[in-house]
């Protein structure tokens, strides 16, 4: 009795296998029509092939024949960049569940491509995963650099940064020559991961490929500053400046300030001089910065020349008075201080003290005492004015 049941089971199993295999065989008529459609495609008669296939899908045929016809229609739509229609046709082909594994792999690859083009990022990733799951003879598909890149960009659009980075690195590993755009993508991913060290590494690679791109220098300098490496940031900006990459006034001022803060105002003034010469800075604004850095570098004569080239103003006379005093040109300091009008008690005290001290250096003691008296009228507790007021001979003046 058991042998009878086993025999019946084997018969049914054999019958099922035969039936499954039969579904992957086209009838003579089906083969003829699909071959004719394929021939039209090969000879460029796409519209005629399209009509044949559309008519075929409306007729009664085997599931395998229908699946093949929809797959062919999907290929035609994909070739015309009709992504929406291509997706619909491929999905219809898969719905029959009779296509060989190789065809299934191919369709999922193309469904990923169509979804990517339609910016349907989740669908793109879904088909990327399905594509990997379909095994042919126990083996996964062989992916190209473009496949990995498409997956990376899809993950990136979904803000799945780790997966995006993994796929991009696989794409890069398949390329002998690295593309600038791929490093730009990797930089965007590292920013998404908020990975400063990763960004620094990629920016250095980008600078090797595109050393004239100002944005890479600036981004790297900002990261150095963020990590507390301000000297490295300044050095990097100076390299960019020397290579004539740094051209915007904002960033030139950033470099000059950095050089000055790190004890090199003379180099800062050189940067500003160059920027004015190249018209990266407007002359008036550049002059202000130039004077500032000249003073810090104790290059007072140069500061005076620049200041005197500008239109006379209250601010100019005050600065000139201070610069001439710092340059030990006492009479010019006094003369310019006289041209500064009164602008409040604190301001008056500052100018009166400058005139008093200049007068002492010129051995004009009486005039110095007059200015010290004016200071003490406004501020009776002014220490320096009290200590120097009333000097009557040159020997006392030398105590200044």
C-alpha positions as CSV (number, residue, x, y, z in Angstrom):
1,X,0.0,0.0,0.0
2,X,2.8,2.4,0.9
3,X,4.5,1.7,-2.4
4,X,1.3,2.7,-4.2
5,X,1.3,6.1,-2.3
6,X,5.0,6.7,-3.0
7,X,4.4,5.9,-6.7
8,X,1.5,8.3,-6.9
9,X,3.5,11.0,-5.1
10,X,6.5,10.6,-7.5
11,X,4.1,10.7,-10.5
12,X,2.5,14.0,-9.2
13,X,6.0,15.5,-8.5
14,X,7.3,14.5,-12.0
15,X,4.1,15.9,-13.5
16,X,4.6,19.2,-11.7
17,X,8.2,19.5,-12.8
18,X,7.3,18.9,-16.4
19,X,4.5,21.4,-16.2
20,X,6.9,24.0,-14.7
21,X,9.4,23.4,-17.4
22,X,6.8,23.6,-20.0
23,X,5.8,27.1,-18.9
24,X,9.3,28.3,-20.1
25,X,8.8,27.0,-23.6
26,X,7.2,29.1,-26.3
27,X,4.8,27.7,-28.8
28,X,5.9,27.9,-32.5
29,X,3.4,30.8,-33.0
30,X,4.5,32.7,-30.0
31,X,8.2,32.3,-30.9
32,X,7.5,33.5,-34.4
33,X,5.7,36.7,-33.3
34,X,8.3,37.6,-30.6
35,X,11.2,36.9,-33.0
36,X,9.6,39.1,-35.6
37,X,9.2,41.9,-33.0
38,X,12.8,41.5,-32.0
39,X,13.9,41.6,-35.7
40,X,12.0,44.9,-36.1
41,X,13.8,46.3,-33.1
42,X,17.2,45.3,-34.5
43,X,16.5,46.9,-37.8
44,X,15.3,50.2,-36.2
45,X,11.6,49.7,-36.9
46,X,10.7,50.4,-33.3
47,X,7.1,51.6,-33.8
48,X,6.2,48.5,-35.8
49,X,7.8,46.3,-33.0
50,X,5.9,48.3,-30.4
51,X,2.6,47.7,-32.2
52,X,3.3,44.0,-32.5
53,X,4.1,43.6,-28.8
54,X,1.1,45.7,-27.7
55,X,-1.2,43.5,-29.8
56,X,0.5,40.4,-28.5
57,X,-0.2,41.3,-24.8
58,X,-3.9,41.6,-25.6
59,X,-4.1,38.1,-26.9
60,X,-4.3,34.7,-25.1
61,X,-0.8,33.2,-24.8
62,X,1.3,31.4,-22.2
63,X,2.4,33.2,-19.1
64,X,6.0,32.9,-20.2
65,X,5.2,34.5,-23.6
66,X,3.4,37.3,-21.9
67,X,6.2,37.9,-19.4
68,X,8.7,38.1,-22.3
69,X,6.5,40.5,-24.3
70,X,6.2,42.8,-21.3
71,X,9.9,42.7,-20.7
72,X,10.5,43.6,-24.3
73,X,8.1,46.5,-24.0
74,X,10.0,47.6,-20.8
75,X,13.2,47.6,-22.8
76,X,11.7,49.8,-25.5
77,X,10.4,52.3,-23.0
78,X,13.7,52.4,-21.1
79,X,15.6,53.1,-24.4
80,X,13.3,56.0,-24.9
81,X,13.9,57.2,-21.3
82,X,10.3,56.7,-20.6
83,X,11.0,55.7,-17.0
84,X,7.4,55.6,-15.7
85,X,6.2,53.3,-18.5
86,X,9.4,51.2,-18.3
87,X,8.6,50.5,-14.6
88,X,5.1,49.6,-15.3
89,X,6.0,47.2,-18.1
90,X,8.8,45.5,-16.0
91,X,6.5,45.1,-13.0
92,X,4.0,43.5,-15.3
93,X,6.6,41.1,-16.6
94,X,7.6,40.1,-13.1
95,X,4.0,39.6,-12.0
96,X,3.8,36.3,-14.0
97,X,6.5,34.8,-11.8
98,X,7.9,32.6,-14.6
99,X,11.0,34.4,-15.9
100,X,14.4,32.7,-15.4
101,X,16.6,34.1,-12.6
102,X,18.9,35.8,-15.2
103,X,15.9,37.8,-16.6
104,X,14.8,38.6,-13.1
105,X,18.2,40.0,-12.2
106,X,18.2,42.1,-15.4
107,X,14.7,43.5,-14.7
108,X,15.5,44.5,-11.1
109,X,18.6,46.2,-12.4
110,X,16.5,48.2,-14.9
111,X,13.8,48.9,-12.3
112,X,16.4,50.3,-10.0
113,X,17.6,52.5,-12.9
114,X,14.1,53.7,-13.8
115,X,13.3,54.5,-10.1
116,X,16.6,56.4,-9.7
117,X,15.8,58.5,-12.8
118,X,12.3,59.2,-11.3
119,X,13.9,60.2,-8.0
120,X,12.0,57.5,-6.3
121,X,14.9,56.8,-4.0
122,X,13.2,54.1,-1.8
123,X,12.1,52.1,-4.8
124,X,15.6,52.4,-6.2
125,X,17.0,50.9,-3.1
126,X,14.2,48.2,-2.9
127,X,15.2,47.0,-6.4
128,X,18.9,47.3,-5.6
129,X,18.2,44.8,-2.7
130,X,16.0,42.5,-4.8
131,X,18.6,42.5,-7.5
132,X,21.2,41.2,-5.1
133,X,18.9,38.6,-3.7
134,X,18.3,36.9,-7.1
135,X,21.0,34.2,-7.5
136,X,22.0,32.6,-10.8
137,X,23.6,29.3,-10.2
138,X,24.1,30.3,-6.6
139,X,26.0,33.4,-7.4
140,X,25.2,37.1,-6.9
141,X,25.2,39.6,-9.8
142,X,28.4,41.3,-10.8
143,X,28.0,45.0,-10.2
144,X,29.7,47.8,-12.0
145,X,31.0,51.1,-10.6
146,X,28.0,52.9,-12.0
147,X,25.6,50.4,-10.2
148,X,27.3,51.1,-6.8
149,X,27.3,54.9,-7.5
150,X,23.6,54.8,-8.3
151,X,23.0,52.9,-5.0
152,X,25.1,55.4,-3.1
153,X,23.3,58.4,-4.5
154,X,19.9,56.8,-3.6
155,X,21.0,56.1,-0.1
156,X,22.4,59.6,0.1
157,X,19.0,61.1,-0.9
158,X,17.4,59.1,1.8
159,X,20.0,60.5,4.3
160,X,21.3,57.0,5.0
161,X,24.8,58.2,5.1
162,X,26.7,55.1,6.2
163,X,25.2,53.0,3.5
164,X,25.8,55.7,1.0
165,X,29.5,55.9,2.0
166,X,29.9,52.1,1.8
167,X,28.5,52.0,-1.7
168,X,30.5,54.9,-2.9
169,X,33.8,53.4,-1.7
170,X,32.9,50.2,-3.5
171,X,32.3,52.3,-6.7
172,X,35.6,54.0,-6.3
173,X,37.4,50.7,-5.8
174,X,36.3,49.6,-9.3
175,X,37.7,52.7,-11.0
176,X,41.4,53.0,-11.9
177,X,41.0,56.8,-12.4
178,X,39.1,58.7,-9.7
179,X,36.5,61.3,-10.8
180,X,36.3,64.7,-9.2
181,X,32.5,64.4,-8.9
182,X,32.9,61.2,-6.8
183,X,35.0,63.0,-4.2
184,X,32.5,65.8,-4.2
185,X,29.8,63.2,-3.4
186,X,32.0,61.7,-0.7
187,X,32.5,65.1,0.8
188,X,28.7,65.6,0.9
189,X,28.3,62.2,2.6
190,X,31.0,63.1,5.2
191,X,29.2,66.3,5.9
192,X,26.0,64.3,6.4
193,X,27.8,62.1,8.9
194,X,29.2,65.3,10.6
195,X,32.6,63.7,10.3
196,X,35.2,66.5,10.4
197,X,38.2,64.2,10.0
198,X,36.6,62.5,7.0
199,X,35.9,65.9,5.4
200,X,39.5,67.0,5.9
201,X,40.7,63.9,4.2
202,X,38.4,64.3,1.2
203,X,39.1,68.0,0.9
204,X,42.8,67.3,0.7
205,X,42.1,64.9,-2.1
206,X,39.9,67.4,-3.9
207,X,42.7,70.0,-3.7
208,X,45.0,67.7,-5.4
209,X,42.5,67.2,-8.2
210,X,41.3,70.9,-8.4
211,X,43.8,73.2,-6.7
212,X,42.2,76.3,-8.3
213,X,38.9,75.7,-6.6
214,X,38.6,78.4,-3.8
215,X,35.7,76.7,-2.0
216,X,37.9,73.7,-1.1
217,X,40.6,75.8,0.4
218,X,38.0,77.7,2.4
219,X,36.1,74.7,3.6
220,X,39.4,73.0,4.8
221,X,40.5,76.2,6.6
222,X,37.2,76.5,8.4
223,X,37.5,72.8,9.5
224,X,41.0,73.5,10.8
225,X,39.6,76.5,12.8
226,X,36.7,74.4,14.1
227,X,39.2,71.8,15.4
228,X,41.2,74.6,17.0
229,X,44.1,74.5,14.5
230,X,44.0,78.3,13.7
231,X,47.6,78.4,12.7
232,X,47.0,75.6,10.2
233,X,44.0,77.5,8.9
234,X,46.1,80.6,8.3
235,X,48.9,78.7,6.7
236,X,46.5,77.0,4.3
237,X,44.8,80.3,3.4
238,X,48.3,81.8,2.8
239,X,49.1,79.0,0.4
240,X,45.8,79.7,-1.4
241,X,46.7,83.4,-1.5
242,X,50.2,82.6,-2.9
243,X,48.6,80.5,-5.6
244,X,46.3,83.4,-6.5
245,X,43.2,81.3,-5.5
246,X,42.0,83.6,-2.7
247,X,40.3,86.5,-4.3
248,X,37.2,87.6,-2.3
249,X,37.6,90.5,0.0
250,X,36.0,88.7,2.9
251,X,38.5,85.8,2.8
252,X,41.5,88.0,2.2
253,X,40.7,90.0,5.3
254,X,40.3,86.6,7.2
255,X,43.8,85.7,6.1
256,X,45.3,89.0,7.0
257,X,43.7,89.0,10.4
258,X,45.0,85.5,11.0
259,X,48.6,86.4,10.0
260,X,48.4,89.5,12.3
261,X,47.0,87.5,15.3
262,X,49.8,85.0,14.9
263,X,52.4,87.7,15.2
264,X,53.1,88.6,11.6
265,X,51.3,92.0,10.8
266,X,54.0,92.7,8.2
267,X,52.9,89.7,6.1
268,X,49.3,90.8,6.7
269,X,50.1,94.2,5.2
270,X,51.7,92.4,2.1
271,X,48.5,90.5,1.6
272,X,46.4,93.7,1.7
273,X,48.8,95.5,-0.6
274,X,48.5,92.6,-3.2
275,X,44.7,92.6,-2.8
276,X,44.5,96.4,-3.5
277,X,46.8,96.0,-6.5
278,X,44.6,93.2,-7.9
279,X,41.4,95.1,-7.0
280,X,40.2,92.3,-4.8
281,X,39.7,95.0,-2.1
282,X,38.2,98.5,-2.8
283,X,40.9,101.1,-2.3
284,X,39.2,102.9,0.6
285,X,38.5,99.7,2.6
286,X,42.0,98.4,1.7
287,X,43.6,101.6,2.9
288,X,42.0,101.2,6.3
289,X,43.3,97.7,6.7
290,X,46.7,98.6,5.4
291,X,47.1,101.4,7.9
292,X,46.0,99.1,10.7
293,X,48.5,96.4,9.9
294,X,51.3,98.9,9.2
295,X,50.8,100.4,12.6
296,X,50.9,96.9,14.2
297,X,54.1,96.2,12.3
298,X,55.5,99.6,13.5
299,X,55.8,100.6,9.8
300,X,54.6,104.1,10.7
301,X,56.1,105.9,7.7
302,X,54.2,103.6,5.3
303,X,51.0,104.1,7.3
304,X,51.4,107.9,7.1
305,X,51.9,107.8,3.3
306,X,48.7,105.8,2.8
307,X,46.7,107.9,5.2
308,X,47.8,111.2,3.6
309,X,46.7,109.9,0.2
310,X,43.1,109.8,1.4
311,X,40.8,112.8,1.5
312,X,41.3,114.9,4.6
313,X,38.9,114.2,7.4
314,X,38.6,114.5,11.2
315,X,39.5,110.8,11.5
316,X,42.5,111.2,9.2
317,X,43.9,114.1,11.2
318,X,43.6,112.2,14.5
319,X,45.2,109.1,13.0
320,X,47.9,111.2,11.4
321,X,48.7,112.9,14.7
322,X,49.0,109.5,16.4
323,X,51.1,108.1,13.6
324,X,53.5,111.0,13.5
325,X,53.9,110.8,17.2
326,X,54.7,107.1,17.0
327,X,57.2,107.9,14.3
328,X,58.8,110.6,16.5
329,X,57.8,113.4,14.2
330,X,56.7,115.7,17.0
331,X,55.9,118.9,15.0
332,X,53.7,117.0,12.5
333,X,52.0,115.2,15.3
334,X,51.2,118.5,17.0
335,X,50.1,120.2,13.8
336,X,47.6,117.4,12.9
337,X,46.3,117.3,16.5
338,X,45.4,121.0,16.2
339,X,43.2,120.2,13.2
340,X,41.1,117.7,15.2
341,X,37.9,119.4,16.4
342,X,36.4,118.8,19.9
343,X,34.3,115.6,20.1
344,X,33.6,115.1,23.8
345,X,35.6,115.3,27.0
346,X,37.3,111.9,26.6
347,X,38.3,112.7,23.1
348,X,39.6,116.2,24.1
349,X,41.8,114.7,26.8
350,X,43.3,112.3,24.3
351,X,44.2,115.0,21.8
352,X,45.4,117.5,24.5
353,X,47.7,114.9,26.0
354,X,49.1,114.2,22.5
355,X,49.8,117.9,22.0
356,X,51.3,118.2,25.4
357,X,53.7,115.4,25.0
358,X,54.7,116.5,21.5
359,X,55.4,120.0,22.9
360,X,57.7,118.5,25.6
361,X,59.6,116.6,22.9
362,X,59.9,119.9,21.0
363,X,61.1,121.6,24.3
364,X,58.1,123.8,24.3
365,X,57.5,123.4,28.1
366,X,55.2,126.4,28.5
367,X,53.0,125.2,25.7
368,X,53.1,121.6,27.2
369,X,52.0,123.0,30.6
370,X,49.0,124.8,28.9
371,X,47.8,121.5,27.5
372,X,48.3,119.6,30.7
373,X,46.3,122.3,32.5
374,X,43.4,121.8,30.0
375,X,43.5,118.0,30.7
376,X,43.4,118.6,34.5
377,X,40.4,120.9,34.1
378,X,38.5,118.1,32.6
379,X,40.0,115.3,34.7
380,X,41.7,116.5,37.9
381,X,42.9,113.0,38.7
382,X,44.6,112.3,35.4
383,X,47.8,110.6,36.7
384,X,50.2,111.4,33.8
385,X,49.1,115.0,33.4
386,X,49.5,115.6,37.2
387,X,53.0,114.1,37.2
388,X,54.2,116.1,34.2
389,X,52.4,119.4,34.7
390,X,54.6,122.4,35.8
391,X,57.8,121.1,34.2
392,X,60.2,124.0,33.8
393,X,63.5,122.6,32.4
394,X,64.7,120.1,29.9
395,X,66.2,117.7,32.4
396,X,62.7,117.0,33.9
397,X,61.3,116.5,30.5
398,X,63.7,113.6,29.9
399,X,61.9,111.6,32.6
400,X,59.0,111.1,30.2
